[in-house]
Amino acid sequence: MKFLVRKRRTAPAVIIVALIDVLVVLLIFLMVTTTFKQQPLLKLALPESSSSQKSGAEEHPPLVVNIDASGGFRYGEKNLPMTTDQLRGQLRGEAAKNADVKLAIRADKKAPWASIVTVMDLAKEANIKALSAFTKDAVKPTN
């Protein structure tokens, strides 16, 4: 009769070094592929620009639409008060005369954004492609 000699079984062991290596590689992969979203504070001080152009720098001055703090429209150099329909007619008439007409919006800091968008929509309807905004020059620090 043959007796089987039982071999001693070793207890299963977790190789911790290999596990750490895998976790470090996984951590590096996640750090490299993650995009960190910056949360800037929204502090707007419009309209102010350090690269603004001086008025009169162009051959043909743009049409000017002023928007006051309450959202009212004023057109041209004489600041004639206008309704939306009157402004639409003026812009279409100027665009029909000159295809390369430019429009400049001079809006108050506290003007409602909806009024500015309305003027931009009216300019698009009149096929005015060149649109700009008047800004005041930023105060440059002196050294």
Z-matrix of the N, CA and C atoms (Angstrom, degrees):
N
C 1 1.404
C 2 1.524 1 109.61
N 3 1.243 2 111.06 1 137.07
C 4 1.441 3 117.04 2 -176.96
C 5 1.507 4 109.44 3 -105.49
N 6 1.264 5 114.71 4 126.42
C 7 1.463 6 118.47 5 175.74
C 8 1.519 7 109.26 6 -96.84
N 9 1.279 8 111.54 7 134.12
C 10 1.461 9 116.31 8 177.72
C 11 1.516 10 108.94 9 -83.79
N 12 1.225 11 112.24 10 130.51
C 13 1.455 12 116.84 11 177.82
C 14 1.531 13 106.49 12 -86.36
N 15 1.256 14 113.43 13 121.21
C 16 1.463 15 117.37 14 179.76
C 17 1.501 16 109.40 15 -77.90
N 18 1.306 17 111.71 16 127.57
C 19 1.447 18 116.12 17 177.28
C 20 1.511 19 108.52 18 -83.70
N 21 1.245 20 113.15 19 145.28
C 22 1.453 21 117.79 20 178.23
C 23 1.514 22 109.55 21 -75.20
N 24 1.285 23 115.47 22 126.64
C 25 1.459 24 119.13 23 176.59
C 26 1.509 25 108.95 24 -87.82
N 27 1.314 26 112.95 25 137.45
C 28 1.474 27 116.44 26 176.82
C 29 1.521 28 108.12 27 -86.53
N 30 1.263 29 115.09 28 147.01
C 31 1.462 30 120.27 29 179.80
C 32 1.528 31 108.33 30 -68.23
N 33 1.344 32 117.02 31 139.05
C 34 1.464 33 118.45 32 179.32
C 35 1.528 34 110.14 33 -62.24
N 36 1.300 35 115.18 34 140.10
C 37 1.461 36 119.99 35 -178.25
C 38 1.528 37 109.55 36 -126.03
N 39 1.281 38 114.57 37 144.20
C 40 1.464 39 120.61 38 176.72
C 41 1.520 40 107.00 39 -94.91
N 42 1.304 41 114.12 40 126.16
C 43 1.453 42 118.13 41 179.62
C 44 1.534 43 107.18 42 -83.63
N 45 1.287 44 114.68 43 103.19
C 46 1.452 45 120.77 44 -171.88
C 47 1.519 46 112.52 45 -71.52
N 48 1.318 47 119.11 46 -29.09
C 49 1.465 48 121.92 47 -178.89
C 50 1.525 49 110.18 48 -65.14
N 51 1.310 50 117.98 49 -43.37
C 52 1.460 51 120.58 50 178.46
C 53 1.528 52 110.83 51 -65.70
N 54 1.320 53 116.62 52 -37.34
C 55 1.459 54 120.50 53 178.24
C 56 1.522 55 111.45 54 -64.65
N 57 1.308 56 117.59 55 -41.28
C 58 1.464 57 121.45 56 177.79
C 59 1.519 58 110.57 57 -64.45
N 60 1.327 59 117.13 58 -41.25
C 61 1.464 60 120.47 59 178.38
C 62 1.528 61 111.35 60 -60.22
N 63 1.309 62 117.23 61 -43.82
C 64 1.465 63 121.15 62 179.47
C 65 1.523 64 110.27 63 -64.70
N 66 1.319 65 118.03 64 -42.55
C 67 1.455 66 121.12 65 179.81
C 68 1.523 67 112.19 66 -65.73
N 69 1.317 68 117.97 67 -38.03
C 70 1.466 69 121.01 68 178.31
C 71 1.524 70 110.14 69 -66.05
N 72 1.314 71 117.40 70 -43.18
C 73 1.465 72 120.52 71 177.93
C 74 1.531 73 110.18 72 -62.60
N 75 1.314 74 117.35 73 -42.49
C 76 1.464 75 121.31 74 177.89
C 77 1.529 76 110.98 75 -63.39
N 78 1.301 77 117.68 76 -41.65
C 79 1.464 78 121.77 77 178.54
C 80 1.523 79 111.36 78 -64.00
N 81 1.321 80 117.25 79 -43.55
C 82 1.473 81 121.10 80 177.64
C 83 1.519 82 110.37 81 -62.77
N 84 1.315 83 117.44 82 -42.60
C 85 1.466 84 121.22 83 178.78
C 86 1.526 85 110.72 84 -60.21
N 87 1.318 86 117.69 85 -46.04
C 88 1.461 87 120.96 86 -179.54
C 89 1.526 88 111.78 87 -66.08
N 90 1.315 89 117.45 88 -37.06
C 91 1.471 90 120.00 89 179.51
C 92 1.517 91 111.74 90 -68.40
N 93 1.320 92 116.43 91 -37.15
C 94 1.466 93 119.80 92 -178.62
C 95 1.521 94 111.25 93 -73.69
N 96 1.306 95 118.50 94 -37.68
C 97 1.456 96 120.81 95 -175.04
C 98 1.523 97 113.67 96 -87.29
N 99 1.303 98 118.26 97 -11.24
C 100 1.453 99 120.73 98 179.81
C 101 1.521 100 109.76 99 -79.58
N 102 1.326 101 116.15 100 134.21
C 103 1.464 102 119.45 101 173.95
C 104 1.514 103 107.33 102 -97.90
N 105 1.294 104 114.48 103 131.55
C 106 1.449 105 119.80 104 -179.80
C 107 1.518 106 108.16 105 -93.29
N 108 1.305 107 116.62 106 118.61
C 109 1.453 108 121.82 107 -177.65
C 110 1.516 109 108.67 108 -88.41
N 111 1.327 110 115.57 109 121.78
C 112 1.448 111 119.82 110 178.31
C 113 1.518 112 108.89 111 -86.83
N 114 1.284 113 116.49 112 139.51
C 115 1.447 114 122.59 113 -179.59
C 116 1.525 115 109.02 114 -107.83
N 117 1.346 116 116.98 115 88.08
C 118 1.466 117 117.51 116 179.70
C 119 1.528 118 110.27 117 -74.78
N 120 1.304 119 115.12 118 149.42
C 121 1.453 120 119.53 119 175.10
C 122 1.512 121 107.90 120 -77.11
N 123 1.296 122 116.66 121 139.28
C 124 1.447 123 121.28 122 -177.42
C 125 1.515 124 108.80 123 -93.00
N 126 1.334 125 115.61 124 95.11
C 127 1.450 126 121.67 125 176.02
C 128 1.509 127 107.48 126 -122.78
N 129 1.315 128 115.87 127 100.31
C 130 1.453 129 120.84 128 -178.69
C 131 1.513 130 109.80 129 -97.95
N 132 1.306 131 115.30 130 134.46
C 133 1.466 132 121.33 131 175.13
C 134 1.515 133 107.40 132 -125.72
N 135 1.315 134 116.08 133 69.23
C 136 1.454 135 120.58 134 -177.09
C 137 1.509 136 109.65 135 -96.31
N 138 1.259 137 120.85 136 157.53
C 139 1.450 138 127.85 137 -13.53
C 140 1.522 139 110.59 138 -90.89
N 141 1.316 140 116.90 139 124.08
C 142 1.449 141 123.01 140 178.72
C 143 1.516 142 107.56 141 -148.17
N 144 1.325 143 116.66 142 133.35
C 145 1.456 144 119.68 143 -177.59
C 146 1.514 145 109.94 144 -147.47
N 147 1.321 146 116.07 145 135.78
C 148 1.463 147 120.08 146 177.63
C 149 1.516 148 111.57 147 -89.76
N 150 1.330 149 117.61 148 -13.18
C 151 1.462 150 120.80 149 -179.42
C 152 1.516 151 111.63 150 -113.86
N 153 1.326 152 116.48 151 28.77
C 154 1.459 153 119.58 152 -178.41
C 155 1.523 154 110.17 153 -73.53
N 156 1.316 155 115.62 154 151.30
C 157 1.447 156 121.09 155 177.79
C 158 1.512 157 108.97 156 -91.89
N 159 1.308 158 115.59 157 146.34
C 160 1.453 159 120.62 158 177.00
C 161 1.520 160 108.70 159 -71.96
N 162 1.330 161 116.57 160 143.38
C 163 1.454 162 119.47 161 178.65
C 164 1.517 163 109.19 162 -68.72
N 165 1.322 164 115.67 163 145.66
C 166 1.457 165 120.59 164 -177.57
C 167 1.511 166 113.12 165 87.58
N 168 1.324 167 117.48 166 6.46
C 169 1.457 168 120.34 167 -179.17
C 170 1.516 169 111.63 168 -79.73
N 171 1.327 170 117.26 169 -9.80
C 172 1.451 171 120.92 170 -177.83
C 173 1.523 172 110.46 171 -105.66
N 174 1.332 173 115.60 172 160.70
C 175 1.452 174 120.82 173 178.02
C 176 1.520 175 111.31 174 -67.72
N 177 1.318 176 115.94 175 -49.77
C 178 1.464 177 121.88 176 178.93
C 179 1.524 178 108.07 177 -107.60
N 180 1.310 179 117.47 178 111.41
C 181 1.462 180 118.27 179 -179.04
C 182 1.531 181 110.81 180 -66.30
N 183 1.316 182 116.84 181 148.58
C 184 1.468 183 119.59 182 -178.22
C 185 1.526 184 111.25 183 -75.53
N 186 1.319 185 114.95 184 161.69
C 187 1.454 186 120.49 185 169.47
C 188 1.520 187 106.80 186 -70.40
N 189 1.313 188 117.32 187 141.69
C 190 1.458 189 120.05 188 -176.40
C 191 1.522 190 109.09 189 -118.14
N 192 1.323 191 115.02 190 128.25
C 193 1.459 192 121.79 191 173.07
C 194 1.520 193 106.84 192 -116.75
N 195 1.343 194 115.71 193 119.58
C 196 1.459 195 121.17 194 177.76
C 197 1.521 196 108.95 195 -96.02
N 198 1.323 197 115.35 196 139.52
C 199 1.463 198 121.24 197 176.48
C 200 1.517 199 106.79 198 -122.86
N 201 1.346 200 116.14 199 118.44
C 202 1.460 201 118.72 200 -178.26
C 203 1.526 202 110.61 201 -83.06
N 204 1.324 203 115.80 202 179.81
C 205 1.473 204 120.87 203 -174.65
C 206 1.521 205 112.68 204 -63.75
N 207 1.326 206 117.42 205 -25.94
C 208 1.466 207 119.38 206 -179.82
C 209 1.528 208 112.27 207 -88.99
N 210 1.351 209 117.99 208 -4.35
C 211 1.460 210 121.31 209 177.68
C 212 1.511 211 113.51 210 97.79
N 213 1.329 212 118.00 211 7.23
C 214 1.460 213 121.20 212 178.96
C 215 1.520 214 111.62 213 -77.02
N 216 1.352 215 116.31 214 146.85
C 217 1.459 216 121.95 215 -178.76
C 218 1.524 217 110.03 216 -97.65
N 219 1.331 218 115.58 217 140.14
C 220 1.460 219 122.75 218 172.60
C 221 1.517 220 106.39 219 -133.07
N 222 1.332 221 116.08 220 133.65
C 223 1.465 222 120.95 221 -171.34
C 224 1.523 223 111.27 222 -114.30
N 225 1.318 224 115.78 223 139.14
C 226 1.453 225 123.13 224 170.51
C 227 1.515 226 114.72 225 77.64
N 228 1.328 227 113.68 226 -173.69
C 229 1.467 228 120.20 227 -177.91
C 230 1.526 229 111.81 228 -71.12
N 231 1.331 230 116.41 229 -26.14
C 232 1.463 231 120.80 230 -178.54
C 233 1.523 232 112.70 231 -86.03
N 234 1.320 233 117.26 232 -1.95
C 235 1.476 234 123.43 233 179.75
C 236 1.527 235 111.90 234 53.76
N 237 1.317 236 115.78 235 50.78
C 238 1.464 237 120.98 236 179.18
C 239 1.524 238 109.40 237 -73.42
N 240 1.350 239 118.32 238 126.35
C 241 1.468 240 119.53 239 178.07
C 242 1.522 241 110.27 240 -67.39
N 243 1.322 242 115.56 241 137.81
C 244 1.467 243 121.12 242 -176.57
C 245 1.516 244 110.52 243 -138.52
N 246 1.331 245 113.31 244 152.14
C 247 1.458 246 119.74 245 170.52
C 248 1.526 247 107.72 246 -90.23
N 249 1.301 248 116.20 247 175.94
C 250 1.465 249 120.11 248 179.75
C 251 1.526 250 111.24 249 -62.98
N 252 1.320 251 117.30 250 -42.56
C 253 1.470 252 120.28 251 -179.36
C 254 1.526 253 111.65 252 -67.18
N 255 1.333 254 117.45 253 -39.68
C 256 1.461 255 119.88 254 177.82
C 257 1.525 256 110.89 255 -64.87
N 258 1.324 257 116.28 256 -41.64
C 259 1.464 258 120.59 257 178.79
C 260 1.520 259 110.50 258 -64.63
N 261 1.324 260 117.64 259 -38.96
C 262 1.468 261 121.72 260 177.35
C 263 1.534 262 109.80 261 -59.19
N 264 1.328 263 116.92 262 -45.25
C 265 1.462 264 120.75 263 179.41
C 266 1.522 265 112.34 264 -64.53
N 267 1.321 266 117.36 265 -41.93
C 268 1.469 267 120.92 266 179.04
C 269 1.530 268 111.04 267 -62.55
N 270 1.323 269 116.52 268 -45.85
C 271 1.470 270 119.92 269 -178.37
C 272 1.524 271 110.98 270 -65.80
N 273 1.331 272 117.80 271 -40.47
C 274 1.467 273 120.21 272 178.27
C 275 1.523 274 110.63 273 -64.76
N 276 1.335 275 116.87 274 -40.52
C 277 1.458 276 120.23 275 179.04
C 278 1.523 277 111.99 276 -63.72
N 279 1.325 278 117.30 277 -43.69
C 280 1.472 279 120.77 278 179.43
C 281 1.528 280 110.96 279 -67.64
N 282 1.333 281 117.01 280 -37.13
C 283 1.465 282 120.30 281 178.95
C 284 1.524 283 110.80 282 -69.16
N 285 1.351 284 117.40 283 -31.03
C 286 1.467 285 120.29 284 177.66
C 287 1.522 286 110.90 285 -70.81
N 288 1.333 287 117.48 286 -33.52
C 289 1.465 288 121.54 287 178.90
C 290 1.525 289 111.57 288 -72.45
N 291 1.327 290 115.85 289 -43.07
C 292 1.462 291 121.11 290 -174.50
C 293 1.523 292 108.38 291 -135.00
N 294 1.333 293 116.27 292 116.66
C 295 1.472 294 120.35 293 -177.86
C 296 1.527 295 112.12 294 -70.70
N 297 1.327 296 117.33 295 -24.81
C 298 1.462 297 121.51 296 -178.03
C 299 1.529 298 112.13 297 -98.62
N 300 1.317 299 116.94 298 27.69
C 301 1.458 300 120.44 299 -178.34
C 302 1.527 301 109.85 300 -67.22
N 303 1.326 302 115.36 301 146.09
C 304 1.466 303 121.48 302 179.27
C 305 1.513 304 108.54 303 -116.38
N 306 1.310 305 116.10 304 145.77
C 307 1.453 306 121.84 305 179.73
C 308 1.516 307 109.15 306 -119.94
N 309 1.314 308 115.40 307 133.59
C 310 1.464 309 120.70 308 176.87
C 311 1.517 310 108.30 309 -119.79
N 312 1.305 311 115.74 310 133.31
C 313 1.461 312 121.32 311 178.82
C 314 1.519 313 107.88 312 -103.83
N 315 1.314 314 115.36 313 127.18
C 316 1.466 315 121.16 314 175.94
C 317 1.524 316 105.84 315 -115.86
N 318 1.313 317 116.24 316 97.49
C 319 1.464 318 121.22 317 -175.61
C 320 1.519 319 110.55 318 -108.49
N 321 1.314 320 114.70 319 143.05
C 322 1.455 321 120.94 320 174.92
C 323 1.520 322 109.23 321 -66.48
N 324 1.321 323 116.54 322 152.96
C 325 1.460 324 120.44 323 179.01
C 326 1.523 325 111.90 324 -57.23
N 327 1.306 326 116.36 325 -34.69
C 328 1.457 327 121.06 326 -175.59
C 329 1.527 328 112.17 327 -98.30
N 330 1.317 329 117.61 328 11.57
C 331 1.466 330 120.91 329 179.54
C 332 1.516 331 109.47 330 -67.07
N 333 1.332 332 117.62 331 141.52
C 334 1.459 333 119.55 332 178.15
C 335 1.529 334 111.23 333 -64.91
N 336 1.293 335 115.09 334 138.06
C 337 1.465 336 120.51 335 -178.48
C 338 1.525 337 110.86 336 -61.82
N 339 1.309 338 117.32 337 -30.30
C 340 1.464 339 120.96 338 -179.82
C 341 1.523 340 110.91 339 -62.27
N 342 1.311 341 118.01 340 -34.94
C 343 1.469 342 120.96 341 178.81
C 344 1.524 343 110.62 342 -68.10
N 345 1.321 344 116.89 343 -39.19
C 346 1.471 345 120.79 344 178.78
C 347 1.520 346 109.90 345 -65.43
N 348 1.321 347 116.67 346 -42.55
C 349 1.464 348 120.86 347 179.00
C 350 1.527 349 110.14 348 -65.59
N 351 1.324 350 117.50 349 -36.57
C 352 1.463 351 120.59 350 177.59
C 353 1.520 352 110.84 351 -60.72
N 354 1.333 353 117.04 352 -44.93
C 355 1.470 354 120.39 353 178.55
C 356 1.526 355 110.15 354 -63.98
N 357 1.318 356 117.81 355 -39.19
C 358 1.464 357 120.64 356 178.23
C 359 1.529 358 110.68 357 -64.34
N 360 1.331 359 117.49 358 -39.70
C 361 1.470 360 121.15 359 177.28
C 362 1.520 361 111.45 360 -65.75
N 363 1.336 362 116.93 361 -40.56
C 364 1.462 363 120.49 362 178.16
C 365 1.526 364 111.07 363 -63.81
N 366 1.330 365 116.35 364 -37.86
C 367 1.466 366 120.29 365 177.80
C 368 1.527 367 110.24 366 -65.66
N 369 1.311 368 117.24 367 -38.59
C 370 1.461 369 120.50 368 178.88
C 371 1.525 370 110.84 369 -67.05
N 372 1.337 371 116.65 370 -39.50
C 373 1.456 372 120.55 371 177.31
C 374 1.527 373 111.68 372 -62.79
N 375 1.334 374 116.34 373 -35.19
C 376 1.462 375 121.25 374 -178.48
C 377 1.533 376 111.78 375 -85.18
N 378 1.342 377 118.00 376 4.83
C 379 1.475 378 124.14 377 -178.78
C 380 1.522 379 112.34 378 61.49
N 381 1.312 380 116.52 379 37.80
C 382 1.468 381 121.43 380 172.99
C 383 1.520 382 106.11 381 -92.06
N 384 1.311 383 115.52 382 116.75
C 385 1.464 384 120.13 383 -174.33
C 386 1.529 385 112.73 384 -94.00
N 387 1.329 386 117.29 385 -28.43
C 388 1.463 387 120.92 386 -178.00
C 389 1.522 388 109.26 387 -94.50
N 390 1.311 389 116.02 388 114.54
C 391 1.455 390 122.08 389 -177.19
C 392 1.521 391 108.39 390 -130.72
N 393 1.319 392 116.95 391 132.52
C 394 1.457 393 120.35 392 178.66
C 395 1.519 394 109.17 393 -139.66
N 396 1.317 395 115.36 394 173.36
C 397 1.457 396 120.68 395 -179.37
C 398 1.515 397 109.10 396 -130.51
N 399 1.310 398 115.94 397 140.09
C 400 1.451 399 120.83 398 175.17
C 401 1.516 400 108.53 399 -79.21
N 402 1.311 401 115.54 400 139.76
C 403 1.459 402 121.26 401 176.78
C 404 1.514 403 107.71 402 -135.30
N 405 1.305 404 115.69 403 162.98
C 406 1.458 405 117.71 404 173.30
C 407 1.513 406 108.13 405 -95.95
N 408 1.321 407 116.36 406 152.72
C 409 1.459 408 120.53 407 -179.48
C 410 1.522 409 109.78 408 -68.40
N 411 1.312 410 114.76 409 136.93
C 412 1.458 411 119.61 410 176.99
C 413 1.519 412 109.21 411 -74.28
N 414 1.304 413 116.03 412 146.88
C 415 1.455 414 120.10 413 178.65
C 416 1.524 415 107.16 414 -77.47
N 417 1.330 416 115.17 415 122.39
C 418 1.457 417 119.71 416 -178.10
C 419 1.533 418 108.51 417 -92.11
N 420 1.329 419 116.80 418 134.42
C 421 1.457 420 119.03 419 -179.48
C 422 1.522 421 111.38 420 -68.86
N 423 1.300 422 116.04 421 141.96
C 424 1.464 423 120.70 422 177.62
C 425 1.521 424 108.98 423 -100.29
N 426 1.314 425 116.15 424 140.67
C 427 1.464 426 120.01 425 -178.34
C 428 1.491 427 111.11 426 -97.74
